[in-house]
Amino acid sequence: MAILVAGGAGYIGSQVARALRRSGYEVVIYDNLSTGFRRLARGFELVEGDISHEVKLRSVLARVDAVMHFAAHAYVGESVENPRKYFRNNVAGSLSLLNSVLDAGIRRFVFSSSCAVYGIPGEIPITEQAVRAPVNPYGASKLFFENALEAYACAYGMRAVSLRYFNAAGADESGEIGELHEPETHLIPLALAACSGSGGELQIHGDDYATGDGTCVRDYVHVEDLADAHVRALRYLEGRSDPRGFNLAVNLGTGRGYSVLDVIRAVEGITGRAVRRMVGARRAGDPAVLVADATEAQRVLGWTAQRGIEEMVASAWSWMRESEGGDWAESA
């Protein structure tokens, strides 16, 4: 079976592409490289193109049996400052991709969604039955596409799984690939950079939240655990023989929250170095606490996160020190 991985030259998509190949699938990566990196697609067929390019997609979709969609802008703060960019790509572009998939006769679709669809939760941990009320344009764009998948399932027989990630972290244990963002906004790589002589101070976005230490609390999940969930989601779709469509949505997280200061302590413990930091104002669109209830993923997909925060930090640290052009081994 051949799988099109849209956005497969990005952080999570590249991990999933490798997990699919290890599981015996043929993989075609489709990416416009606006935020992805050619080096992360090395060893795979890479078709360069935008998800809104119907003609280019048509020839690629004719060769695949299922689609996984990672090709989205994913910076919460940027989405608040530039919502037009997010609705153009994550809504209009994604809908164009979905229509191309439908027209190609493909009915298996795995969507990279987000816990941002929930907004500020009423209860912790968050279940899939929680009210979906995004507080930023990024979350709103993800929710729009989940709703589109639900409508296409009812109307056209699309069979889809939406995977609502909590905070992806870590790197491939082989050291082959890892987190690359320009600019980098994720906490763990920024904290690791703040341990290095080449990195700046870590900016903590607010220390006055209603949490144990005043900093935001998040549920971090290792990117390799996320990749495993995508393979399981695809197999779930393969195992459904009913002709009617459906749209399953499940949370992917560990069920345990860590504050910003907790993560800093983990980074300092792994590296043996101090994280240079400063406290700034809150960032628009950030809820105080986001922690998953992932029991539905275990029940339906047989998936449970296997790696903890120490493994996430350690693998990210190894990747940073070994990555090309990195200066991570220098003393702070």
N, C-alpha and C positions, 0 to 999 in steps of 0.2 A: 504494500500500500504506500502511495506517495502522499506526502503532506506538504502543503505550502505554509511556510512560516513567515507571515507578514511582520516586518520589523525584527527579523531574525539576526540582524547585525547589532542589536542592542544588548543591554546587560542581561535581561531575563530571557529574551528570545534566543540568544546564542547558547545559553545554558540548556534551554528546552530542545533546541536543534540537536545538540549532542546526546541528550537523553533519549530522544526519538531514534537516533541512529544506533545507539547501543541496544535499543529494543527491537531492532530489525526493520525500521521504517526507512524508506527513501525520503530525503528531505530536500526541498527547494526553498532557498531563502529569497525573499522579495523585500527590498529595502531601498529607500531613496538616499540613504546615508546622510540625511540632514542632522541626525543625532546619533546614528549608528556608526560603526567603525568597520572598515574592510577587514582589518586583522581579526575581528571576532567572528567573521564568516569564512575564515581561511579553511580550506579543505571541503567546502560545500559549493554546490552550484549557487551562484549569486546572480539574481536578476535585478538590475537597478531600475527602479521605477517608483512612482507615487501611487498610493492606494486609490487615487481618483482617476488614474489613467486606464480607462476601460479597455481600450484597444490592446495595450500591452498586457494587461491582466488576462484578457480573453485567451491569448495563446498559451499563457502559463497555466491557467486554470484547467485547460483541456487535458493537462497531463497529470492532474492530482485528484485525490479522492476525498480530501478533507482540508480544512483551513484552520490555522491558529492565528489569531490577530493580536499583535503586540505593538502595532504601528501607531502609537499615540504620544502626544506631548504629555508630560507627567510632572510638571513642577507646580505645586499648589500656589506658591506666592506669585509666580509668573502669570498663572491663570487669573488671579485677581487683578493684576496690573494690565494684562492684555487678553481679555476674554475673547476678543475677535479671533485671535490665533487659535485658541483652543476649540471654539465652536466650528471654525473652518475645517480643521483637521479631524478632531475627535468625533465630531457630529457629521458634518457634510461629507468629509472624506471617508469616514467609516461606513456611512450609509451607502456611498457609491461602491465601496468594496463589497458590502453585503449584497447589493443588487447584482453585481458582477458574478458573485458566487452563486446566487439564485439562478441567474440566467444560464450559468454553466451546468446546471443540474446537480450541483453539489448540495448535500443536505446535512453534512456533519461540520460543526463549527464550534471551536473553543475560543472563548473570549477572555482576554486579560482585563478583568475588572478590578475594583478597588474597594477597600473599606470606606473610602471617601464618599460612597453613595449614602452612607448612614448619617453623615453630618455629626451633630452633637447627640450622642446616644442617651436614651433615658435610663438604661440599665447597663451594667457591666457584669459579666462579659456580654458581648453583642451576639445575638443569634440572628439567623437569616430572617426571622419574622419581625425584627425590629423595624420601626418606621424608617423609610428611606427619605431623608430630607437634607440634601447636601448643603453645605455652608460656603462652598467656593465653586467657581466655574469648572474646575477640573472634575470634581465629584459630580456636578450636574451633567457634564458631558458623558461620563461613564454611565450614569443612570439613564440618560436618553438612549444610549445604545442597548442597554439591558432591556429597556421597554420595547425597542425596535425588534430585538430578537424574540421577545415574547409574542409580539404581534405577527411576526413572520412565521413563528411556529404554528400559531392558530390558523393563519390564512394559507400558508404555502407548504406546511409540513417540514419546516426547518427543525433540525434536531441540534440543540445547542447546550453547552455548559458554560456558564459564566463563573469564573473563579475570582472571588473577592479577596485579593491579597491584603494582608496587613503590611508591615514594613519589611520589604525584602532586604537581605543583608548577606555578607559573606562572598566568597569566591569559590571557583572550582577547585576541588581538593588536589587535582593534578598540577595546578599552577598554570594551566594553559590559558585560561581566560578569567576575567574578573570584572570589577566595576569600573566603567569609564564613562564619565559624564563631563560635558563642557557647557556651562560650569558645573562643578560638583556641588550638590546641595544636601547629600545624605549624611547623616550624623556620623556613622562609624568611619568612613574614609576621611571626613573632615577632622575628626578627633585624632585619627592616626597621623594625618598630615601635620597636625599641631604638635605632635611629638618630634617632628623632624626639623632639622635646621633649615630646610627649604620651605616649610609650611608656615602659614600665618596663624594668628590666634584663632581659636574656635569661638564662633559667635553663638552664645546661648540666647535663644529667642524667648526671653521672659523667664522670671523666677518667682512669679507671684500667682501661679495657678493654684487651684484647690486640690493639690496633690501632697504627698508626704513630704517632699522637699521643695515644692514650689515650681518644679520643672515638669514639662510635658511627659506623659507616660505613654509608651507604645509597645505593641506586641511585635517583636522582631522574629522573622522566619528565614531560615537559611535558603539561599537561592537554589541549592541542589534539591532541597525538599520541595520547593515550588516546582522545579522541573519534573520531579517524580509525580506530582499531582497532575500535571498536564498529560503525561503518558497514561495515567489511570483514567483521566477524563475521556481521552480518546478511546480507550478500550471500553469504557462505559457506553459511549456512542456506538461502537461497533457491535456491542452485545444487545442493542435495542433493535428488534426486528419489526416492531409495530409501525404501520404506515403513517400514523398520525405524528405530528410534530410535538415537541416539548422543549421547555427551557428550564433547565436545572441551574440553580445558583447556590454556591456553597462558599463558606469562609475558609481561608487558609491562614492559620496562625498557630501559635504554640499554646495559647490560653494563659500566658504569663506576661505581665507588663513590666517594663524597665523604664525608669525615668532617665532623663538626659544625664544626670549625675551618676546613676547606676552604670550607664554605658561608659562614661568617662573613667570610672573606677575599673571597669573590666579592661578597657584599653590600657590603662596604666599598669594593670596587673600582668597583661600579656607582654607588653613591650618593655616594662621596667623603666619607663620614662614618664615624666610629668606632661600632662596635656595643658598647654598654655591656653588660657581662655579668658573671655570677657562676657559680661551679661549685657544684653541689649533689650530693646523693646520687644513685645510680643509680635509675632508674625500674623498678618491677617489671614483668617480662615483656618486656624489651628485649634481643634478641640483639645481639651485638657487631657483626656484619657481615651485611648482606643485599644481595647483588648478583645480578642476573638473568643467566641465559643465555636470550636471547630469539630464538635461531635458529629455534625451532619456529614462532613467530609469523610470521617472515619466510617460512619454507617453506610454511606452510599458508595464511596470510592475505595474504601479500605485504606484510607490515607491518614497517617499521623506524622507530625513533624518529629524528626529523629535527632536533630542537632540543637544544641543550646547556644547561649550568647557567647560563651568562651570560644566555641568552635567557629562561630561567625566572625568574631574579631580576629582569631588566630589565622583563619584562611585569608581574610582580607589583608592582614599584615604581611603574610607571605607573598601574596599577589603584588602588593605595592612595592615590596623590596625587590622583587624579581622582574617587574614589568619594565619594558623598554623605556629608557629615558628617565627612569625613576631615580631618586636620590635619597631613598628611604633609609638606607643603611648608615647614613652619616649620623654622628651623634648630635643630639639636640644642643 
